[in-house]
């Protein structure tokens, strides 16, 4: 973050579980939430060190067949 002057991280895993070029697994629904949780924890730790805010965002799908593959209620509280 400091070396390159980044102000956050954007995750572009648009199709956990299914869709995209390669099919995922059912566990990817929870894996995606776990990944975002880990990023948020790391960003929070860096915020404490630097005294500044770092953003966590995602490129998310909007299709009705893909949205159920996300734990929307959980990830909403993790993202900026």
Buried (B, 14 or more C-beta within 10 A) or exposed (E): BEEEEEEBBEBEBBBBBBBEEEEBEEEBBEBBBBBBBEBBEBBEEBEEEEEEEBEBEBEBBEEEEBEEBBBEEBBEEBBE
